[in-house]
Amino acid sequence: YFSIFRAVTERRPSDVRRDSIGSSESALDFLDSSLSLVSEAYCISNHLRILRSLLEQQKQ
């Protein structure tokens, strides 16, 4: 969970370091990128689950 946020902050250090003037923008950007990362991770876990079920079917 924390590694996702760390990856977002490492990917966009300029947004995080931006001053209070653009803080709302950078917060929205941060939310956008973290949400996309979460959805990517969700898709990957879904694919892995499907693959595992296929492998278990082949074993039988």
PQR file with spaces between the fields and no chain letter, atoms N, CA, C, O and H, PARSE charges and radii, in Angstrom:
ATOM       1  N    TYR     1       0.833   -1.210    0.000 -0.4000 1.5000
ATOM       2  CA   TYR     1       0.000    0.000    0.000 -0.0000 2.0000
ATOM       3  C    TYR     1       0.866    1.258    0.000  0.5500 1.7000
ATOM       4  O    TYR     1       0.659    2.173   -0.798 -0.5500 1.4000
ATOM       5  N    PHE     2       1.838    1.286    0.909 -0.4000 1.5000
ATOM       6  CA   PHE     2       2.723    2.454    0.952 -0.0000 2.0000
ATOM       7  C    PHE     2       3.649    2.496   -0.255  0.5500 1.7000
ATOM       8  O    PHE     2       4.027    3.577   -0.708 -0.5500 1.4000
ATOM       9  H    PHE     2       2.007    0.543    1.557  0.4000 1.0000
ATOM      10  N    SER     3       4.018    1.332   -0.781 -0.4000 1.5000
ATOM      11  CA   SER     3       4.920    1.317   -1.931 -0.0000 2.0000
ATOM      12  C    SER     3       4.266    1.948   -3.147  0.5500 1.7000
ATOM      13  O    SER     3       4.953    2.539   -3.980 -0.5500 1.4000
ATOM      14  H    SER     3       3.711    0.455   -0.413  0.4000 1.0000
ATOM      15  N    ILE     4       2.942    1.830   -3.264 -0.4000 1.5000
ATOM      16  CA   ILE     4       2.238    2.483   -4.373 -0.0000 2.0000
ATOM      17  C    ILE     4       2.419    3.997   -4.271  0.5500 1.7000
ATOM      18  O    ILE     4       2.742    4.657   -5.258 -0.5500 1.4000
ATOM      19  H    ILE     4       2.384    1.349   -2.588  0.4000 1.0000
ATOM      20  N    PHE     5       2.209    4.546   -3.061 -0.4000 1.5000
ATOM      21  CA   PHE     5       2.353    5.989   -2.908 -0.0000 2.0000
ATOM      22  C    PHE     5       3.796    6.415   -3.093  0.5500 1.7000
ATOM      23  O    PHE     5       4.067    7.495   -3.617 -0.5500 1.4000
ATOM      24  H    PHE     5       1.947    4.009   -2.259  0.4000 1.0000
ATOM      25  N    ARG     6       4.731    5.565   -2.663 -0.4000 1.5000
ATOM      26  CA   ARG     6       6.143    5.896   -2.853 -0.0000 2.0000
ATOM      27  C    ARG     6       6.468    5.938   -4.338  0.5500 1.7000
ATOM      28  O    ARG     6       7.203    6.814   -4.793 -0.5500 1.4000
ATOM      29  H    ARG     6       4.512    4.687   -2.238  0.4000 1.0000
ATOM      30  N    ALA     7       5.923    4.996   -5.090 -0.4000 1.5000
ATOM      31  CA   ALA     7       6.176    4.982   -6.531 -0.0000 2.0000
ATOM      32  C    ALA     7       5.599    6.233   -7.183  0.5500 1.7000
ATOM      33  O    ALA     7       6.205    6.795   -8.096 -0.5500 1.4000
ATOM      34  H    ALA     7       5.326    4.284   -4.721  0.4000 1.0000
ATOM      35  N    VAL     8       4.429    6.671   -6.717 -0.4000 1.5000
ATOM      36  CA   VAL     8       3.826    7.875   -7.286 -0.0000 2.0000
ATOM      37  C    VAL     8       4.691    9.099   -6.976  0.5500 1.7000
ATOM      38  O    VAL     8       4.935    9.933   -7.848 -0.5500 1.4000
ATOM      39  H    VAL     8       3.937    6.214   -5.976  0.4000 1.0000
ATOM      40  N    THR     9       5.152    9.198   -5.723 -0.4000 1.5000
ATOM      41  CA   THR     9       5.936   10.375   -5.356 -0.0000 2.0000
ATOM      42  C    THR     9       7.293   10.357   -6.055  0.5500 1.7000
ATOM      43  O    THR     9       7.823   11.413   -6.401 -0.5500 1.4000
ATOM      44  H    THR     9       4.954    8.520   -5.015  0.4000 1.0000
ATOM      45  N    GLU    10       7.859    9.174   -6.266 -0.4000 1.5000
ATOM      46  CA   GLU    10       9.134    9.120   -6.970 -0.0000 2.0000
ATOM      47  C    GLU    10       8.944    9.440   -8.447  0.5500 1.7000
ATOM      48  O    GLU    10       9.809   10.050   -9.074 -0.5500 1.4000
ATOM      49  H    GLU    10       7.429    8.316   -5.985  0.4000 1.0000
ATOM      50  N    ARG    11       7.813    9.027   -8.995 -0.4000 1.5000
ATOM      51  CA   ARG    11       7.572    9.275  -10.411 -0.0000 2.0000
ATOM      52  C    ARG    11       7.367   10.763  -10.680  0.5500 1.7000
ATOM      53  O    ARG    11       7.797   11.266  -11.719 -0.5500 1.4000
ATOM      54  H    ARG    11       7.110    8.531   -8.486  0.4000 1.0000
ATOM      55  N    ARG    12       6.711   11.479   -9.752 -0.4000 1.5000
ATOM      56  CA   ARG    12       6.404   12.885   -9.990 -0.0000 2.0000
ATOM      57  C    ARG    12       6.899   13.743   -8.833  0.5500 1.7000
ATOM      58  O    ARG    12       6.081   14.261   -8.072 -0.5500 1.4000
ATOM      59  H    ARG    12       6.362   11.071   -8.908  0.4000 1.0000
ATOM      60  N    PRO    13       8.207   13.913   -8.673 -0.5600 1.5000
ATOM      61  CA   PRO    13       8.711   14.728   -7.551  0.2800 2.0000
ATOM      62  C    PRO    13       8.370   16.203   -7.701  0.5500 1.7000
ATOM      63  O    PRO    13       8.255   16.917   -6.706 -0.5500 1.4000
ATOM      64  N    SER    14       8.207   16.666   -8.941 -0.4000 1.5000
ATOM      65  CA   SER    14       7.909   18.087   -9.138 -0.0000 2.0000
ATOM      66  C    SER    14       6.535   18.434   -8.584  0.5500 1.7000
ATOM      67  O    SER    14       6.343   19.506   -8.008 -0.5500 1.4000
ATOM      68  H    SER    14       8.300   16.086   -9.750  0.4000 1.0000
ATOM      69  N    ASP    15       5.566   17.512   -8.762 -0.4000 1.5000
ATOM      70  CA   ASP    15       4.228   17.773   -8.230 -0.0000 2.0000
ATOM      71  C    ASP    15       4.248   17.822   -6.714  0.5500 1.7000
ATOM      72  O    ASP    15       3.581   18.658   -6.104 -0.5500 1.4000
ATOM      73  H    ASP    15       5.721   16.642   -9.229  0.4000 1.0000
ATOM      74  N    VAL    16       5.013   16.927   -6.105 -0.4000 1.5000
ATOM      75  CA   VAL    16       5.038   16.872   -4.648 -0.0000 2.0000
ATOM      76  C    VAL    16       5.739   18.090   -4.074  0.5500 1.7000
ATOM      77  O    VAL    16       5.316   18.631   -3.051 -0.5500 1.4000
ATOM      78  H    VAL    16       5.555   16.248   -6.600  0.4000 1.0000
ATOM      79  N    ARG    17       6.819   18.528   -4.735 -0.4000 1.5000
ATOM      80  CA   ARG    17       7.601   19.641   -4.209 -0.0000 2.0000
ATOM      81  C    ARG    17       6.989   21.006   -4.537  0.5500 1.7000
ATOM      82  O    ARG    17       7.449   22.029   -4.029 -0.5500 1.4000
ATOM      83  H    ARG    17       7.162   18.090   -5.565  0.4000 1.0000
ATOM      84  N    ARG    18       5.971   21.024   -5.368 -0.4000 1.5000
ATOM      85  CA   ARG    18       5.396   22.301   -5.788 -0.0000 2.0000
ATOM      86  C    ARG    18       4.853   23.078   -4.578  0.5500 1.7000
ATOM      87  O    ARG    18       4.381   22.487   -3.607 -0.5500 1.4000
ATOM      88  H    ARG    18       5.598   20.193   -5.780  0.4000 1.0000
ATOM      89  N    ASP    19       4.929   24.396   -4.656 -0.4000 1.5000
ATOM      90  CA   ASP    19       4.536   25.212   -3.498 -0.0000 2.0000
ATOM      91  C    ASP    19       3.021   25.254   -3.340  0.5500 1.7000
ATOM      92  O    ASP    19       2.288   24.639   -4.115 -0.5500 1.4000
ATOM      93  H    ASP    19       5.313   24.876   -5.444  0.4000 1.0000
ATOM      94  N    SER    20       2.559   25.991   -2.321 -0.4000 1.5000
ATOM      95  CA   SER    20       1.148   25.954   -1.935 -0.0000 2.0000
ATOM      96  C    SER    20       0.235   26.530   -3.014  0.5500 1.7000
ATOM      97  O    SER    20      -0.970   26.281   -2.993 -0.5500 1.4000
ATOM      98  H    SER    20       3.155   26.490   -1.692  0.4000 1.0000
ATOM      99  N    ILE    21       0.783   27.293   -3.954 -0.4000 1.5000
ATOM     100  CA   ILE    21      -0.061   27.889   -4.998 -0.0000 2.0000
ATOM     101  C    ILE    21      -0.718   26.788   -5.831  0.5500 1.7000
ATOM     102  O    ILE    21      -1.919   26.836   -6.098 -0.5500 1.4000
ATOM     103  H    ILE    21       1.763   27.495   -3.972  0.4000 1.0000
ATOM     104  N    GLY    22       0.084   25.788   -6.243 -0.4000 1.5000
ATOM     105  CA   GLY    22      -0.453   24.726   -7.071 -0.0000 2.0000
ATOM     106  C    GLY    22      -0.700   23.455   -6.284  0.5500 1.7000
ATOM     107  O    GLY    22      -0.678   22.361   -6.848 -0.5500 1.4000
ATOM     108  H    GLY    22       1.059   25.749   -6.026  0.4000 1.0000
ATOM     109  N    SER    23      -0.936   23.587   -4.983 -0.4000 1.5000
ATOM     110  CA   SER    23      -1.055   22.388   -4.152 -0.0000 2.0000
ATOM     111  C    SER    23      -2.307   21.592   -4.515  0.5500 1.7000
ATOM     112  O    SER    23      -2.285   20.361   -4.509 -0.5500 1.4000
ATOM     113  H    SER    23      -0.954   24.476   -4.525  0.4000 1.0000
ATOM     114  N    SER    24      -3.404   22.296   -4.833 -0.4000 1.5000
ATOM     115  CA   SER    24      -4.630   21.566   -5.170 -0.0000 2.0000
ATOM     116  C    SER    24      -4.448   20.819   -6.486  0.5500 1.7000
ATOM     117  O    SER    24      -4.909   19.687   -6.630 -0.5500 1.4000
ATOM     118  H    SER    24      -3.421   23.296   -4.839  0.4000 1.0000
ATOM     119  N    GLU    25      -3.770   21.456   -7.451 -0.4000 1.5000
ATOM     120  CA   GLU    25      -3.512   20.778   -8.722 -0.0000 2.0000
ATOM     121  C    GLU    25      -2.666   19.542   -8.520  0.5500 1.7000
ATOM     122  O    GLU    25      -2.981   18.469   -9.035 -0.5500 1.4000
ATOM     123  H    GLU    25      -3.396   22.376   -7.334  0.4000 1.0000
ATOM     124  N    SER    26      -1.575   19.697   -7.758 -0.4000 1.5000
ATOM     125  CA   SER    26      -0.678   18.565   -7.573 -0.0000 2.0000
ATOM     126  C    SER    26      -1.374   17.456   -6.792  0.5500 1.7000
ATOM     127  O    SER    26      -1.107   16.275   -7.015 -0.5500 1.4000
ATOM     128  H    SER    26      -1.319   20.569   -7.340  0.4000 1.0000
ATOM     129  N    ALA    27      -2.272   17.837   -5.871 -0.4000 1.5000
ATOM     130  CA   ALA    27      -3.022   16.820   -5.132 -0.0000 2.0000
ATOM     131  C    ALA    27      -3.911   16.039   -6.088  0.5500 1.7000
ATOM     132  O    ALA    27      -4.026   14.818   -5.979 -0.5500 1.4000
ATOM     133  H    ALA    27      -2.489   18.796   -5.690  0.4000 1.0000
ATOM     134  N    LEU    28      -4.538   16.743   -7.024 -0.4000 1.5000
ATOM     135  CA   LEU    28      -5.386   16.054   -8.000 -0.0000 2.0000
ATOM     136  C    LEU    28      -4.546   15.162   -8.910  0.5500 1.7000
ATOM     137  O    LEU    28      -4.942   14.036   -9.209 -0.5500 1.4000
ATOM     138  H    LEU    28      -4.444   17.735   -7.112  0.4000 1.0000
ATOM     139  N    ASP    29      -3.386   15.658   -9.355 -0.4000 1.5000
ATOM     140  CA   ASP    29      -2.492   14.840  -10.165 -0.0000 2.0000
ATOM     141  C    ASP    29      -2.060   13.602   -9.397  0.5500 1.7000
ATOM     142  O    ASP    29      -2.035   12.492   -9.930 -0.5500 1.4000
ATOM     143  H    ASP    29      -3.064   16.573   -9.112  0.4000 1.0000
ATOM     144  N    PHE    30      -1.718   13.822   -8.119 -0.4000 1.5000
ATOM     145  CA   PHE    30      -1.293   12.720   -7.258 -0.0000 2.0000
ATOM     146  C    PHE    30      -2.402   11.680   -7.161  0.5500 1.7000
ATOM     147  O    PHE    30      -2.149   10.479   -7.260 -0.5500 1.4000
ATOM     148  H    PHE    30      -1.739   14.724   -7.686  0.4000 1.0000
ATOM     149  N    LEU    31      -3.633   12.148   -6.966 -0.4000 1.5000
ATOM     150  CA   LEU    31      -4.769   11.234   -6.871 -0.0000 2.0000
ATOM     151  C    LEU    31      -4.956   10.479   -8.181  0.5500 1.7000
ATOM     152  O    LEU    31      -5.175    9.268   -8.178 -0.5500 1.4000
ATOM     153  H    LEU    31      -3.838   13.123   -6.885  0.4000 1.0000
ATOM     154  N    ASP    32      -4.871   11.196   -9.304 -0.4000 1.5000
ATOM     155  CA   ASP    32      -5.015   10.566  -10.612 -0.0000 2.0000
ATOM     156  C    ASP    32      -3.991    9.456  -10.805  0.5500 1.7000
ATOM     157  O    ASP    32      -4.351    8.331  -11.155 -0.5500 1.4000
ATOM     158  H    ASP    32      -4.693   12.180   -9.306  0.4000 1.0000
ATOM     159  N    SER    33      -2.717    9.766  -10.579 -0.4000 1.5000
ATOM     160  CA   SER    33      -1.673    8.784  -10.847 -0.0000 2.0000
ATOM     161  C    SER    33      -1.774    7.602   -9.886  0.5500 1.7000
ATOM     162  O    SER    33      -1.545    6.460  -10.284 -0.5500 1.4000
ATOM     163  H    SER    33      -2.425   10.679  -10.295  0.4000 1.0000
ATOM     164  N    SER    34      -2.118    7.869   -8.614 -0.4000 1.5000
ATOM     165  CA   SER    34      -2.228    6.759   -7.668 -0.0000 2.0000
ATOM     166  C    SER    34      -3.425    5.890   -8.018  0.5500 1.7000
ATOM     167  O    SER    34      -3.366    4.669   -7.873 -0.5500 1.4000
ATOM     168  H    SER    34      -2.304    8.796   -8.291  0.4000 1.0000
ATOM     169  N    LEU    35      -4.513    6.504   -8.478 -0.4000 1.5000
ATOM     170  CA   LEU    35      -5.680    5.712   -8.872 -0.0000 2.0000
ATOM     171  C    LEU    35      -5.355    4.833  -10.075  0.5500 1.7000
ATOM     172  O    LEU    35      -5.763    3.673  -10.124 -0.5500 1.4000
ATOM     173  H    LEU    35      -4.561    7.496   -8.597  0.4000 1.0000
ATOM     174  N    SER    36      -4.620    5.380  -11.048 -0.4000 1.5000
ATOM     175  CA   SER    36      -4.262    4.581  -12.216 -0.0000 2.0000
ATOM     176  C    SER    36      -3.347    3.428  -11.811  0.5500 1.7000
ATOM     177  O    SER    36      -3.462    2.324  -12.343 -0.5500 1.4000
ATOM     178  H    SER    36      -4.289    6.323  -11.008  0.4000 1.0000
ATOM     179  N    LEU    37      -2.433    3.686  -10.863 -0.4000 1.5000
ATOM     180  CA   LEU    37      -1.566    2.610  -10.382 -0.0000 2.0000
ATOM     181  C    LEU    37      -2.378    1.530   -9.697  0.5500 1.7000
ATOM     182  O    LEU    37      -2.132    0.342   -9.905 -0.5500 1.4000
ATOM     183  H    LEU    37      -2.340    4.583  -10.431  0.4000 1.0000
ATOM     184  N    VAL    38      -3.354    1.933   -8.874 -0.4000 1.5000
ATOM     185  CA   VAL    38      -4.189    0.960   -8.174 -0.0000 2.0000
ATOM     186  C    VAL    38      -4.974    0.120   -9.180  0.5500 1.7000
ATOM     187  O    VAL    38      -5.078   -1.097   -9.022 -0.5500 1.4000
ATOM     188  H    VAL    38      -3.554    2.898   -8.704  0.4000 1.0000
ATOM     189  N    SER    39      -5.527    0.761  -10.216 -0.4000 1.5000
ATOM     190  CA   SER    39      -6.303    0.015  -11.194 -0.0000 2.0000
ATOM     191  C    SER    39      -5.405   -0.936  -11.981  0.5500 1.7000
ATOM     192  O    SER    39      -5.822   -2.044  -12.319 -0.5500 1.4000
ATOM     193  H    SER    39      -5.442    1.750  -10.344  0.4000 1.0000
ATOM     194  N    GLU    40      -4.164   -0.507  -12.279 -0.4000 1.5000
ATOM     195  CA   GLU    40      -3.226   -1.406  -12.952 -0.0000 2.0000
ATOM     196  C    GLU    40      -2.947   -2.626  -12.087  0.5500 1.7000
ATOM     197  O    GLU    40      -2.963   -3.757  -12.573 -0.5500 1.4000
ATOM     198  H    GLU    40      -3.825    0.393  -12.004  0.4000 1.0000
ATOM     199  N    ALA    41      -2.691   -2.392  -10.794 -0.4000 1.5000
ATOM     200  CA   ALA    41      -2.413   -3.509   -9.894 -0.0000 2.0000
ATOM     201  C    ALA    41      -3.623   -4.435   -9.814  0.5500 1.7000
ATOM     202  O    ALA    41      -3.464   -5.654   -9.754 -0.5500 1.4000
ATOM     203  H    ALA    41      -2.678   -1.474  -10.399  0.4000 1.0000
ATOM     204  N    TYR    42      -4.828   -3.873   -9.813 -0.4000 1.5000
ATOM     205  CA   TYR    42      -6.044   -4.677   -9.751 -0.0000 2.0000
ATOM     206  C    TYR    42      -6.167   -5.547  -10.995  0.5500 1.7000
ATOM     207  O    TYR    42      -6.511   -6.725  -10.899 -0.5500 1.4000
ATOM     208  H    TYR    42      -4.957   -2.883   -9.861  0.4000 1.0000
ATOM     209  N    CYS    43      -5.885   -4.970  -12.170 -0.4000 1.5000
ATOM     210  CA   CYS    43      -5.947   -5.746  -13.411 -0.0000 2.0000
ATOM     211  C    CYS    43      -4.931   -6.885  -13.377  0.5500 1.7000
ATOM     212  O    CYS    43      -5.243   -8.007  -13.775 -0.5500 1.4000
ATOM     213  H    CYS    43      -5.606   -4.013  -12.248  0.4000 1.0000
ATOM     214  N    ILE    44      -3.718   -6.601  -12.904 -0.4000 1.5000
ATOM     215  CA   ILE    44      -2.679   -7.622  -12.856 -0.0000 2.0000
ATOM     216  C    ILE    44      -3.101   -8.773  -11.942  0.5500 1.7000
ATOM     217  O    ILE    44      -2.930   -9.942  -12.286 -0.5500 1.4000
ATOM     218  H    ILE    44      -3.464   -5.689  -12.581  0.4000 1.0000
ATOM     219  N    SER    45      -3.659   -8.429  -10.768 -0.4000 1.5000
ATOM     220  CA   SER    45      -4.076   -9.484   -9.841 -0.0000 2.0000
ATOM     221  C    SER    45      -5.216  -10.293  -10.441  0.5500 1.7000
ATOM     222  O    SER    45      -5.296  -11.504  -10.235 -0.5500 1.4000
ATOM     223  H    SER    45      -3.799   -7.479  -10.489  0.4000 1.0000
ATOM     224  N    ASN    46      -6.107   -9.622  -11.192 -0.4000 1.5000
ATOM     225  CA   ASN    46      -7.182  -10.356  -11.870 -0.0000 2.0000
ATOM     226  C    ASN    46      -6.612  -11.349  -12.868  0.5500 1.7000
ATOM     227  O    ASN    46      -7.031  -12.506  -12.895 -0.5500 1.4000
ATOM     228  H    ASN    46      -6.042   -8.638  -11.360  0.4000 1.0000
ATOM     229  N    HIS    47      -5.655  -10.911  -13.694 -0.4000 1.5000
ATOM     230  CA   HIS    47      -5.039  -11.800  -14.676 -0.0000 2.0000
ATOM     231  C    HIS    47      -4.368  -12.978  -13.994  0.5500 1.7000
ATOM     232  O    HIS    47      -4.473  -14.112  -14.463 -0.5500 1.4000
ATOM     233  H    HIS    47      -5.315   -9.971  -13.672  0.4000 1.0000
ATOM     234  N    LEU    48      -3.677  -12.720  -12.889 -0.4000 1.5000
ATOM     235  CA   LEU    48      -3.007  -13.800  -12.175 -0.0000 2.0000
ATOM     236  C    LEU    48      -4.020  -14.807  -11.640  0.5500 1.7000
ATOM     237  O    LEU    48      -3.784  -16.015  -11.682 -0.5500 1.4000
ATOM     238  H    LEU    48      -3.592  -11.799  -12.508  0.4000 1.0000
ATOM     239  N    ARG    49      -5.141  -14.310  -11.140 -0.4000 1.5000
ATOM     240  CA   ARG    49      -6.173  -15.206  -10.627 -0.0000 2.0000
ATOM     241  C    ARG    49      -6.712  -16.093  -11.751  0.5500 1.7000
ATOM     242  O    ARG    49      -6.910  -17.292  -11.555 -0.5500 1.4000
ATOM     243  H    ARG    49      -5.332  -13.329  -11.106  0.4000 1.0000
ATOM     244  N    ILE    50      -6.946  -15.510  -12.916 -0.4000 1.5000
ATOM     245  CA   ILE    50      -7.445  -16.275  -14.060 -0.0000 2.0000
ATOM     246  C    ILE    50      -6.424  -17.329  -14.469  0.5500 1.7000
ATOM     247  O    ILE    50      -6.779  -18.483  -14.709 -0.5500 1.4000
ATOM     248  H    ILE    50      -6.784  -14.536  -13.074  0.4000 1.0000
ATOM     249  N    LEU    51      -5.144  -16.929  -14.548 -0.4000 1.5000
ATOM     250  CA   LEU    51      -4.095  -17.870  -14.923 -0.0000 2.0000
ATOM     251  C    LEU    51      -4.013  -19.033  -13.938  0.5500 1.7000
ATOM     252  O    LEU    51      -3.852  -20.184  -14.343 -0.5500 1.4000
ATOM     253  H    LEU    51      -4.856  -15.991  -14.352  0.4000 1.0000
ATOM     254  N    ARG    52      -4.124  -18.732  -12.657 -0.4000 1.5000
ATOM     255  CA   ARG    52      -4.027  -19.783  -11.647 -0.0000 2.0000
ATOM     256  C    ARG    52      -5.183  -20.762  -11.778  0.5500 1.7000
ATOM     257  O    ARG    52      -4.988  -21.972  -11.660 -0.5500 1.4000
ATOM     258  H    ARG    52      -4.255  -17.797  -12.328  0.4000 1.0000
ATOM     259  N    SER    53      -6.386  -20.248  -12.021 -0.4000 1.5000
ATOM     260  CA   SER    53      -7.531  -21.147  -12.175 -0.0000 2.0000
ATOM     261  C    SER    53      -7.364  -22.014  -13.418  0.5500 1.7000
ATOM     262  O    SER    53      -7.731  -23.189  -13.403 -0.5500 1.4000
ATOM     263  H    SER    53      -6.544  -19.265  -12.117  0.4000 1.0000
ATOM     264  N    LEU    54      -6.810  -21.447  -14.502 -0.4000 1.5000
ATOM     265  CA   LEU    54      -6.570  -22.241  -15.710 -0.0000 2.0000
ATOM     266  C    LEU    54      -5.559  -23.343  -15.432  0.5500 1.7000
ATOM     267  O    LEU    54      -5.737  -24.478  -15.873 -0.5500 1.4000
ATOM     268  H    LEU    54      -6.512  -20.493  -14.514  0.4000 1.0000
ATOM     269  N    LEU    55      -4.496  -23.012  -14.700 -0.4000 1.5000
ATOM     270  CA   LEU    55      -3.482  -24.015  -14.381 -0.0000 2.0000
ATOM     271  C    LEU    55      -4.068  -25.127  -13.514  0.5500 1.7000
ATOM     272  O    LEU    55      -3.745  -26.299  -13.707 -0.5500 1.4000
ATOM     273  H    LEU    55      -4.351  -22.090  -14.342  0.4000 1.0000
ATOM     274  N    GLU    56      -4.926  -24.768  -12.562 -0.4000 1.5000
ATOM     275  CA   GLU    56      -5.535  -25.792  -11.715 -0.0000 2.0000
ATOM     276  C    GLU    56      -6.455  -26.693  -12.525  0.5500 1.7000
ATOM     277  O    GLU    56      -6.549  -27.890  -12.252 -0.5500 1.4000
ATOM     278  H    GLU    56      -5.189  -23.817  -12.404  0.4000 1.0000
ATOM     279  N    GLN    57      -7.137  -26.128  -13.521 -0.4000 1.5000
ATOM     280  CA   GLN    57      -7.987  -26.951  -14.388 -0.0000 2.0000
ATOM     281  C    GLN    57      -7.138  -27.927  -15.190  0.5500 1.7000
ATOM     282  O    GLN    57      -7.546  -29.071  -15.388 -0.5500 1.4000
ATOM     283  H    GLN    57      -7.061  -25.156  -13.743  0.4000 1.0000
ATOM     284  N    GLN    58      -5.967  -27.501  -15.656 -0.4000 1.5000
ATOM     285  CA   GLN    58      -5.106  -28.379  -16.445 -0.0000 2.0000
ATOM     286  C    GLN    58      -4.550  -29.512  -15.591  0.5500 1.7000
ATOM     287  O    GLN    58      -4.359  -30.622  -16.089 -0.5500 1.4000
ATOM     288  H    GLN    58      -5.635  -26.572  -15.495  0.4000 1.0000
ATOM     289  N    LYS    59      -4.287  -29.250  -14.313 -0.4000 1.5000
ATOM     290  CA   LYS    59      -3.782  -30.305  -13.438 -0.0000 2.0000
ATOM     291  C    LYS    59      -4.794  -31.435  -13.314  0.5500 1.7000
ATOM     292  O    LYS    59      -4.427  -32.610  -13.292 -0.5500 1.4000
ATOM     293  H    LYS    59      -4.442  -28.349  -13.908  0.4000 1.0000
ATOM     294  N    GLN    60      -6.077  -31.070  -13.234 -0.4000 1.5000
ATOM     295  CA   GLN    60      -7.109  -32.099  -13.114 -0.0000 2.0000
ATOM     296  C    GLN    60      -7.320  -32.753  -14.469  0.5500 1.7000
ATOM     297  O    GLN    60      -8.150  -33.652  -14.598 -0.5500 1.4000
ATOM     298  H    GLN    60      -6.375  -30.116  -13.252  0.4000 1.0000
